[in-house]
């Protein structure tokens, strides 16, 4: 509940404002002077302060900076007796949200308090978002209490203080980049750069020039020298994600760099020396790739000096709800939604889903569920249809159709009738959406 403090030396004004404001559901406190208001501020930490300009022990306009220093996220509304413009202007300069003229602006009180309350909520949400964005990666940011994840964290902690090359293995979506970031943050290289590259996202030529850089004139369009990612990561860490997808012809150059700390830029004739710690990751069985001639055995042993296997989410079920709640908090802040309750069937469906996409899939499912949530509660109907069905594979065809119809209708409502957007959210083709709308008699 939003707390409002009224500071005025006139008892009748305090009583009148208190009645008006409390009837709107706000919690109201009163003070007759600045001294008494300080006690109320420290005791109750009000969100909104209505303060008279002229008080027995000081000036309310001059009191604003002190209020702001004690309650940075609060909003102050000044009360003036005669609509003094200069007092109002100075109040705004000192940080007031707005000002009211006593008696004349009674109809403005509640709307103004409501606007101030929204402003406070926005500032609080932005501060929470900023803290999430700026949060440094640490081992404490890896969520889980299962033996498998705790064992992986312990191994990562031990190796982080060394310069040893690390190979992170495990299925897609198990959090390999978060582990790599955390290892870097715990190492003596934490003041250096952490540079990540996805080896499967670029062609051989682009990957080589991105990793090692090039000299001007090395190829068409190379009009100036460019530092590669290894050079950018000097004295820091480079994370080579999907290392198993790296072209065989480029693996030899990477091996030389790992062994000597030197490489030759594309189009250059001299070596560049760097001091970089390498963390690689893959979801492939590299020994199988070696047997097929797709991955160099010597590079494998150079990369896998220390191997950490990250467990699949289905193998650490006790962590599913912890992770889900973390994502709910994060996306609630991002979307400006307040989730006060999560129904048990919602959690049950999460626990019974196989999570082939692991933590990444769970994150996406929670984000989508919050988008579809109509109020402050998460229900099983907010989950993607395939997760709902997985919860009870004995649902009859009739029930399945009914569930699908409701889900499509809900997504269409969320998309404000935009069928292209609804099809994207449902991950089906637009033609399929039209067919199902016709089949179920859904009108928009």
C-alpha positions as CSV (number, residue, x, y, z in Angstrom):
1,X,0.0,0.0,0.0
2,X,1.3,3.5,-0.9
3,X,2.1,5.6,2.2
4,X,1.3,9.3,2.2
5,X,2.6,11.8,4.8
6,X,0.8,15.1,5.2
7,X,2.9,17.9,6.8
8,X,0.8,21.0,7.7
9,X,0.5,23.1,10.8
10,X,-3.3,23.5,10.4
11,X,-5.1,20.6,12.1
12,X,-8.2,21.0,9.9
13,X,-6.2,20.8,6.7
14,X,-4.4,17.7,8.0
15,X,-7.8,16.1,8.9
16,X,-9.5,17.0,5.6
17,X,-6.6,15.8,3.4
18,X,-6.3,12.7,5.5
19,X,-10.0,11.8,4.9
20,X,-9.8,12.5,1.2
21,X,-6.7,10.4,0.7
22,X,-7.4,7.5,3.0
23,X,-10.8,7.0,1.3
24,X,-8.9,6.2,-1.9
25,X,-7.0,3.3,-0.2
26,X,-3.8,5.1,0.7
27,X,-2.1,4.7,4.2
28,X,-1.9,8.2,5.7
29,X,0.3,9.7,8.3
30,X,0.3,13.3,9.6
31,X,2.8,15.8,11.1
32,X,2.3,19.4,12.2
33,X,5.9,20.6,11.6
34,X,9.3,19.6,10.1
35,X,10.6,18.1,13.3
36,X,7.6,15.8,13.7
37,X,7.8,15.0,10.0
38,X,11.4,13.7,10.3
39,X,10.2,11.2,12.9
40,X,7.4,10.0,10.7
41,X,9.8,9.8,7.7
42,X,12.3,7.6,9.6
43,X,9.5,5.5,11.2
44,X,7.2,4.9,8.2
45,X,9.3,5.8,5.1
46,X,6.4,7.3,3.2
47,X,6.2,7.2,-0.6
48,X,4.5,10.5,-1.1
49,X,4.8,13.6,1.0
50,X,2.4,16.5,0.9
51,X,4.2,19.4,2.5
52,X,3.1,23.0,3.4
53,X,5.4,25.8,2.3
54,X,5.3,27.8,5.6
55,X,5.7,25.8,8.7
56,X,6.4,26.9,12.3
57,X,10.0,25.6,12.3
58,X,11.0,26.1,8.7
59,X,10.3,26.4,5.0
60,X,8.8,23.4,3.2
61,X,10.5,24.2,-0.1
62,X,13.9,24.3,1.5
63,X,13.0,21.0,3.2
64,X,12.7,19.1,-0.1
65,X,16.4,18.3,-0.6
66,X,16.5,16.8,2.9
67,X,13.5,14.6,2.2
68,X,15.1,13.5,-1.1
69,X,18.3,12.6,0.7
70,X,16.4,10.4,3.2
71,X,14.0,8.9,0.7
72,X,15.5,9.1,-2.8
73,X,12.6,7.4,-4.6
74,X,9.9,9.4,-2.8
75,X,7.8,12.2,-4.4
76,X,7.0,15.6,-2.8
77,X,3.9,17.6,-3.5
78,X,4.0,21.2,-2.1
79,X,0.9,22.8,-0.6
80,X,0.8,26.6,-1.1
81,X,-1.7,28.9,0.6
82,X,-2.1,31.5,-2.2
83,X,-0.8,29.9,-5.3
84,X,2.5,31.6,-5.1
85,X,4.1,31.0,-8.5
86,X,7.7,31.7,-7.2
87,X,7.3,29.1,-4.4
88,X,6.0,26.6,-7.0
89,X,8.8,27.2,-9.4
90,X,11.4,26.9,-6.6
91,X,9.8,23.8,-5.3
92,X,10.1,22.1,-8.7
93,X,13.7,23.2,-9.0
94,X,14.3,21.6,-5.6
95,X,12.9,18.3,-6.7
96,X,9.2,18.5,-6.0
97,X,6.8,16.4,-8.1
98,X,4.2,19.3,-8.3
99,X,2.5,21.8,-6.1
100,X,-1.2,22.5,-5.1
101,X,-3.0,25.5,-4.0
102,X,-4.9,24.8,-0.8
103,X,-8.7,24.9,-1.2
104,X,-8.6,25.5,-4.9
105,X,-7.0,22.3,-6.1
106,X,-8.9,19.7,-4.1
107,X,-10.0,17.9,-7.3
108,X,-6.4,17.5,-8.3
109,X,-5.2,15.9,-5.1
110,X,-6.1,12.2,-5.8
111,X,-5.0,12.3,-9.6
112,X,-1.8,14.0,-8.6
113,X,-1.1,11.4,-5.9
114,X,-1.9,8.6,-8.3
115,X,0.5,10.0,-10.9
116,X,3.2,10.4,-8.3
117,X,2.6,6.8,-7.2
118,X,3.0,5.6,-10.8
119,X,6.3,7.6,-11.1
120,X,7.6,6.0,-7.9
121,X,6.7,2.5,-9.2
122,X,8.5,3.3,-12.5
123,X,11.6,4.5,-10.8
124,X,11.6,1.4,-8.6
125,X,11.2,-0.9,-11.6
126,X,13.9,0.8,-13.5
127,X,16.3,0.6,-10.5
128,X,15.6,-3.1,-10.3
129,X,16.1,-3.6,-14.0
130,X,19.4,-1.7,-13.8
131,X,20.6,-3.9,-11.0
132,X,19.8,-7.0,-13.1
133,X,21.5,-5.6,-16.1
134,X,24.6,-4.5,-14.3
135,X,24.8,-7.5,-12.1
136,X,28.3,-9.0,-12.4
137,X,28.6,-12.7,-13.2
138,X,29.6,-14.6,-10.1
139,X,29.2,-18.2,-9.0
140,X,26.5,-17.0,-6.8
141,X,24.5,-16.0,-9.9
142,X,24.4,-19.7,-10.9
143,X,21.0,-20.9,-9.5
144,X,20.7,-24.4,-8.2
145,X,21.0,-26.7,-5.2
146,X,21.3,-30.1,-6.9
147,X,24.4,-32.2,-6.4
148,X,25.2,-32.1,-10.1
149,X,25.2,-28.3,-10.4
150,X,27.0,-27.8,-7.1
151,X,29.7,-30.2,-8.2
152,X,30.2,-28.3,-11.5
153,X,30.4,-25.0,-9.6
154,X,33.0,-26.4,-7.2
155,X,35.1,-27.6,-10.1
156,X,34.8,-24.2,-11.8
157,X,35.8,-22.4,-8.7
158,X,39.0,-24.5,-8.3
159,X,40.1,-24.0,-11.9
160,X,39.2,-20.3,-12.1
161,X,42.3,-19.2,-10.1
162,X,44.6,-20.8,-12.7
163,X,45.3,-20.0,-16.4
164,X,44.4,-23.6,-17.5
165,X,42.4,-24.0,-20.6
166,X,38.9,-25.2,-19.9
167,X,36.4,-27.2,-22.0
168,X,32.7,-26.9,-21.0
169,X,30.6,-29.7,-22.3
170,X,26.9,-30.5,-22.1
171,X,23.6,-30.1,-24.0
172,X,22.6,-26.8,-25.6
173,X,21.0,-24.4,-23.1
174,X,22.7,-25.7,-20.0
175,X,24.4,-22.3,-19.2
176,X,27.9,-22.7,-20.6
177,X,28.4,-19.0,-21.2
178,X,27.3,-18.1,-17.7
179,X,29.9,-20.6,-16.3
180,X,32.6,-19.1,-18.6
181,X,31.7,-15.6,-17.5
182,X,31.7,-16.6,-13.8
183,X,35.1,-18.3,-14.2
184,X,36.5,-15.2,-15.8
185,X,35.1,-12.9,-13.0
186,X,36.7,-15.1,-10.3
187,X,40.1,-15.2,-12.0
188,X,43.1,-12.8,-11.8
189,X,42.1,-11.7,-15.3
190,X,38.8,-10.3,-14.2
191,X,39.9,-6.7,-15.0
192,X,40.6,-7.8,-18.5
193,X,38.0,-8.3,-21.3
194,X,35.7,-11.3,-21.6
195,X,35.2,-11.9,-25.3
196,X,32.8,-14.5,-26.7
197,X,32.6,-15.9,-30.2
198,X,30.2,-18.4,-31.6
199,X,32.2,-20.7,-33.9
200,X,29.1,-22.0,-35.7
201,X,27.7,-18.6,-36.6
202,X,30.3,-17.6,-39.2
203,X,31.9,-19.0,-42.3
204,X,35.5,-20.1,-42.3
205,X,36.8,-16.8,-43.8
206,X,34.7,-14.6,-41.5
207,X,35.6,-16.6,-38.4
208,X,39.3,-16.4,-39.1
209,X,39.2,-12.6,-39.7
210,X,37.0,-12.1,-36.6
211,X,39.2,-14.2,-34.3
212,X,42.6,-13.0,-35.5
213,X,42.0,-9.7,-37.3
214,X,43.3,-8.6,-40.6
215,X,45.6,-6.0,-42.3
216,X,44.3,-3.3,-44.7
217,X,44.1,-4.7,-48.2
218,X,43.9,-8.3,-47.1
219,X,40.7,-8.7,-49.1
220,X,38.1,-6.6,-50.8
221,X,36.5,-4.2,-48.3
222,X,39.5,-4.4,-45.8
223,X,40.2,-0.7,-46.0
224,X,41.9,-0.5,-42.6
225,X,43.6,-2.8,-40.1
226,X,41.3,-4.6,-37.7
227,X,42.0,-6.1,-34.3
228,X,40.7,-9.6,-33.9
229,X,38.9,-11.0,-30.9
230,X,42.1,-12.7,-29.5
231,X,43.8,-9.3,-29.6
232,X,40.8,-7.6,-27.9
233,X,40.9,-10.3,-25.2
234,X,44.6,-9.7,-24.4
235,X,45.2,-10.1,-20.7
236,X,41.6,-11.4,-20.4
237,X,39.5,-14.4,-21.5
238,X,38.2,-15.6,-24.8
239,X,35.2,-17.9,-24.9
240,X,35.0,-20.1,-27.9
241,X,31.4,-21.4,-28.0
242,X,30.4,-24.3,-30.2
243,X,34.1,-25.1,-30.8
244,X,33.1,-28.5,-32.4
245,X,31.7,-26.5,-35.4
246,X,35.0,-24.8,-36.2
247,X,36.3,-25.7,-39.6
248,X,39.1,-28.2,-39.6
249,X,41.4,-25.9,-41.6
250,X,41.1,-23.2,-38.9
251,X,41.8,-25.6,-36.0
252,X,45.5,-25.7,-36.8
253,X,45.8,-22.0,-36.5
254,X,43.9,-22.0,-33.2
255,X,46.2,-24.8,-31.9
256,X,49.3,-22.8,-32.7
257,X,47.9,-19.8,-30.9
258,X,47.1,-21.8,-27.8
259,X,50.5,-23.3,-27.7
260,X,52.6,-20.2,-28.5
261,X,50.4,-17.3,-27.7
262,X,51.1,-16.0,-31.3
263,X,49.2,-15.8,-34.5
264,X,49.4,-14.1,-37.9
265,X,46.6,-11.7,-38.9
266,X,44.9,-12.3,-42.3
267,X,47.0,-10.6,-44.9
268,X,50.0,-9.9,-42.5
269,X,53.5,-11.3,-42.5
270,X,54.5,-10.8,-38.9
271,X,53.2,-12.5,-35.7
272,X,51.1,-10.8,-33.1
273,X,51.6,-12.0,-29.5
274,X,48.8,-12.2,-26.9
275,X,48.2,-13.4,-23.4
276,X,44.7,-14.9,-23.4
277,X,43.0,-17.6,-21.3
278,X,40.8,-19.8,-23.4
279,X,37.5,-21.4,-22.4
280,X,35.8,-23.5,-25.0
281,X,32.4,-25.1,-25.1
282,X,30.6,-27.7,-27.1
283,X,27.4,-29.8,-27.1
284,X,29.0,-32.3,-29.4
285,X,30.9,-35.5,-28.5
286,X,34.4,-34.3,-29.7
287,X,35.9,-37.8,-29.4
288,X,33.3,-39.0,-31.9
289,X,34.2,-36.0,-34.1
290,X,37.9,-37.0,-33.8
291,X,37.1,-40.5,-34.9
292,X,35.2,-39.1,-38.0
293,X,38.1,-36.9,-38.8
294,X,36.1,-33.7,-38.1
295,X,38.1,-32.5,-35.1
296,X,41.9,-32.5,-34.4
297,X,42.9,-34.8,-31.6
298,X,45.8,-32.6,-30.6
299,X,43.5,-29.5,-30.3
300,X,41.1,-31.5,-28.2
301,X,43.7,-32.4,-25.7
302,X,45.0,-28.8,-25.6
303,X,41.5,-27.5,-25.0
304,X,40.3,-30.1,-22.5
305,X,43.1,-29.8,-20.0
306,X,40.3,-29.3,-17.5
307,X,36.8,-30.6,-18.5
308,X,33.6,-29.5,-16.8
309,X,30.3,-31.2,-17.8
310,X,27.2,-29.2,-17.2
311,X,24.1,-31.3,-16.3
312,X,20.9,-31.3,-18.3
313,X,18.0,-29.7,-16.5
314,X,15.9,-32.9,-16.5
315,X,18.7,-34.4,-14.4
316,X,18.4,-31.7,-11.8
317,X,14.7,-31.4,-11.2
318,X,15.1,-29.9,-7.8
319,X,16.4,-26.8,-9.5
320,X,13.5,-26.2,-11.9
321,X,11.3,-24.2,-9.5
322,X,14.3,-22.2,-8.2
323,X,15.2,-21.2,-11.8
324,X,11.5,-20.6,-12.8
325,X,11.0,-18.2,-9.8
326,X,14.2,-16.4,-10.7
327,X,13.0,-15.9,-14.3
328,X,9.6,-14.8,-13.0
329,X,11.2,-12.1,-10.9
330,X,13.4,-10.9,-13.8
331,X,10.7,-10.8,-16.4
332,X,8.2,-9.3,-14.0
333,X,10.5,-6.3,-13.5
334,X,11.2,-6.1,-17.2
335,X,7.5,-6.1,-18.2
336,X,6.2,-4.1,-15.3
337,X,4.0,-6.9,-14.0
338,X,3.4,-8.0,-10.5
339,X,3.1,-11.8,-10.1
340,X,1.8,-12.5,-6.6
341,X,0.8,-16.1,-7.1
342,X,1.8,-19.1,-9.1
343,X,-0.8,-21.9,-9.2
344,X,0.4,-25.4,-8.3
345,X,-0.6,-26.9,-11.7
346,X,1.7,-24.4,-13.3
347,X,4.7,-25.6,-11.2
348,X,3.6,-29.3,-11.7
349,X,3.7,-28.8,-15.5
350,X,7.2,-27.3,-15.3
351,X,8.4,-30.3,-13.2
352,X,7.0,-32.8,-15.6
353,X,8.3,-31.3,-18.8
354,X,11.4,-33.0,-20.3
355,X,13.1,-29.6,-21.1
356,X,15.1,-30.8,-24.1
357,X,16.2,-27.1,-24.5
358,X,17.3,-27.1,-20.8
359,X,17.6,-23.8,-18.9
360,X,17.3,-21.7,-22.1
361,X,14.0,-23.3,-22.9
362,X,12.7,-22.8,-19.4
363,X,13.6,-19.2,-19.6
364,X,11.8,-18.7,-22.9
365,X,8.7,-20.5,-21.5
366,X,8.5,-18.3,-18.4
367,X,8.9,-15.1,-20.5
368,X,6.1,-16.2,-22.8
369,X,3.9,-17.2,-19.9
370,X,4.3,-13.7,-18.3
371,X,3.4,-12.1,-21.6
372,X,0.1,-14.1,-21.7
373,X,-0.7,-13.7,-18.0
374,X,-3.9,-11.5,-17.7
375,X,-3.5,-10.6,-14.0
376,X,-1.1,-11.1,-11.1
377,X,-1.4,-14.9,-11.2
378,X,0.3,-17.5,-13.4
379,X,-1.9,-20.4,-14.4
380,X,-1.2,-23.6,-16.4
381,X,-3.2,-22.0,-19.2
382,X,-0.5,-19.4,-19.6
383,X,2.1,-22.1,-20.5
384,X,2.7,-23.1,-24.1
385,X,0.3,-25.8,-25.3
386,X,3.0,-28.4,-25.6
387,X,3.9,-28.0,-22.0
388,X,0.3,-28.2,-20.9
389,X,-0.2,-31.4,-22.9
390,X,3.0,-32.9,-21.4
391,X,1.6,-32.4,-18.0
392,X,-1.3,-34.9,-18.7
393,X,-0.8,-37.0,-21.8
394,X,-4.1,-38.8,-21.1
395,X,-6.1,-35.7,-22.1
396,X,-8.8,-36.7,-24.6
397,X,-8.8,-35.4,-28.1
398,X,-11.9,-33.3,-27.3
399,X,-10.1,-31.7,-24.3
400,X,-7.0,-31.2,-26.4
401,X,-9.0,-29.3,-29.1
402,X,-10.7,-27.2,-26.4
403,X,-7.3,-26.4,-24.9
404,X,-5.8,-25.5,-28.2
405,X,-8.8,-23.2,-29.1
406,X,-8.5,-21.4,-25.8
407,X,-4.8,-21.0,-26.2
408,X,-5.1,-19.6,-29.7
409,X,-7.8,-17.2,-28.6
410,X,-5.7,-16.0,-25.7
411,X,-2.7,-15.3,-27.9
412,X,-4.8,-13.5,-30.5
413,X,-6.2,-11.3,-27.7
414,X,-2.7,-10.5,-26.5
415,X,-1.6,-9.6,-30.0
416,X,-4.7,-7.3,-30.3
417,X,-6.0,-9.4,-33.2
418,X,-2.7,-9.1,-35.2
419,X,-2.7,-12.6,-36.8
420,X,0.9,-12.3,-38.0
421,X,2.2,-11.6,-34.5
422,X,-0.1,-14.3,-33.0
423,X,1.3,-16.9,-35.5
424,X,4.8,-15.8,-34.5
425,X,4.1,-16.3,-30.8
426,X,2.4,-19.6,-31.4
427,X,5.3,-20.7,-33.6
428,X,3.0,-21.8,-36.4
429,X,2.6,-20.6,-40.0
430,X,0.1,-17.9,-40.8
431,X,-1.9,-20.2,-43.0
432,X,-2.1,-22.8,-40.2
433,X,-3.4,-20.1,-37.9
434,X,-6.2,-19.1,-40.4
435,X,-7.1,-22.8,-40.8
436,X,-7.4,-23.4,-37.1
437,X,-9.4,-20.2,-36.6
438,X,-11.8,-21.4,-39.2
439,X,-11.9,-24.9,-37.7
440,X,-12.6,-23.6,-34.2
441,X,-14.8,-20.7,-35.3
442,X,-12.6,-18.1,-33.7
443,X,-13.6,-14.6,-34.7
444,X,-11.5,-11.5,-34.2
